[in-house]
Amino acid sequence: MADGTVHGKADEKFAAVREQFEKNLSSGADIGASFCVTKDGETIIDLWGGHADPEKTRPWEKDTIVNVYSTTKTMTALTALYLADKGLIDFDAPVAEYWPEFAANGKEKVKVSHLMSHSAGLPGWTEPTDKDMLYDWDLATSLLAAQAPMWEPGTAPGYHALSQGYLVGEVIRRASGRTVGTVFREEIAGPLDADFHIGLPASEDARVADLQPPPAPAGGMSFTSDIKKAAFSNPDIDVMETRSREWRGAEIPAAGGTGNARSVAQIHTILANGGKSGGKRFLSEAGCRKALECQVEGTDLVLDMPVRFGMGFGLSGPMSPALHEEAMFWGGYGGSIVLIDMAARTTIAYAMNRMEGTTTGDMRAIELAAATWQALAAT
C-alpha cells in the first residue's frame, strides 16, 4: 500500500478532513493512523491508513490497534464514573474508606476526587523502582499507599503520569472486587463491542501497530524537581517496551491501553450522549456530567502549564482554548487524543504510531479536529 492511501468513510462534506488525513500520511507526519468522529452516537467519520510499523512492511488495517499511552486514562476515569453512578464509589469520600492502608503517612484525608484530578500529591513513586514494578500490581499500589504526598493534596494539580492508573484502579478494585481492566471489559467495552483493551490478550498481538519513538530532545531529558522526576523517570520506560508481551498484557491503567480511534470515539459516546450508547444506558446524565466538575486548576507542577482538571478529564481553559464549558479532553504521549463535546453530542478521536514529543496532543490531531468542526458548523 502506498504512503498516503486512506481507507474508510467520510461524507463529501468532510472532504477537507480526508485531505488533511491523507496529507499527514503522504508528508510523513504520520506513518499509520486512524481518525474517527461520532455525532449523536453515530459514526460520521472513520478513516485509517498508512503502515502499522516504521519499516512500512505492514499496512494499517481497519482493525489495527495501537498503544495510546495516556488516552487510556480516560477509559479508567469512565470506569470510575460508571461505578460512582452505581453507588459503589463516592468521589468525595476518603480513599482510605476503600483502601485502609492508603491512610499511611498523612493521607487519611485524601479524597478519591484528588486521585481523579491529579491533585493527590502522588505524581509517581519516590522509592527507586524499575519497569518490572509496573507488572506487579500489588507492589506498585502498596508503595503508593505507604508514600507521603509531595504537596498538600487538593491544593494544586501535578500530573500523575503513571501513578494515577494504579491509584484509581486500586479504588476500583477495592470497591467492585474486580480489576479495572475487568470492569472496563465486562461493563463498558464488551457491551459496546468496542476494540479497546486495558490488558491485551496475546491472541490480539498480531494486530498491534509498533510505535516509533519521538525524536530525542536536544541535550537529553532533564527534570528540574523531585516531583517531575517521580512523575516521568521513576521508573524510566523506553517506548520500545510497549512492544513487549509484558506491557501489552499488563493492566497499566494510565498508559497501557490498546485501541484505535474508532474504539476510543465509540466508548466516549457514552459521555457525549448523556450516558447512552448503542441503545444501552451505561450512566445517568448526572453521572456523566460529574466529569465536567472542575476539581483543581492552576499551573501544573509536572507539566508546567495552566490546567483545569475535572473528574478524570482536562477541561476548557488556557491549555485548551478551543473547548467550551460542555467539552473535555485528554491525550497520550506521542499524539493520541480524544475530545468529548456534551453540548454537540460529539466525540473526536485520533490514534497513530509515529510519536511526537508531546503529552497532550499535537498539530496533527488539532488540524483534523479543526477541519471537522468547520465542516460540522457549515451543515
Secondary structure as UniProt FT lines:
FT   TURN            3..4
FT   STRAND          6..10
FT   HELIX           12..14
FT   HELIX           15..27
FT   STRAND          32..39
FT   TURN            40..41
FT   STRAND          42..51
FT   TURN            54..55
FT   TURN            62..63
FT   STRAND          65..67
FT   TURN            70..71
FT   HELIX           72..85
FT   TURN            86..87
FT   TURN            91..92
FT   HELIX           95..97
FT   HELIX           100..106
FT   TURN            107..109
FT   HELIX           112..116
FT   TURN            117..118
FT   HELIX           131..135
FT   HELIX           137..146
FT   TURN            153..154
FT   TURN            161..162
FT   HELIX           163..176
FT   HELIX           180..183
FT   HELIX           184..189
FT   HELIX           190..192
FT   HELIX           202..207
FT   TURN            218..219
FT   HELIX           226..232
FT   HELIX           239..243
FT   HELIX           245..249
FT   TURN            253..255
FT   STRAND          258..259
FT   HELIX           261..267
FT   HELIX           269..272
FT   TURN            273..275
FT   STRAND          276..277
FT   TURN            278..279
FT   STRAND          280..281
FT   HELIX           285..289
FT   HELIX           290..292
FT   STRAND          296..299
FT   TURN            301..303
FT   STRAND          306..309
FT   STRAND          314..315
FT   TURN            318..319
FT   TURN            321..322
FT   TURN            325..326
FT   STRAND          327..331
FT   TURN            333..334
FT   STRAND          337..341
FT   TURN            342..345
FT   STRAND          346..352
FT   HELIX           363..377
//
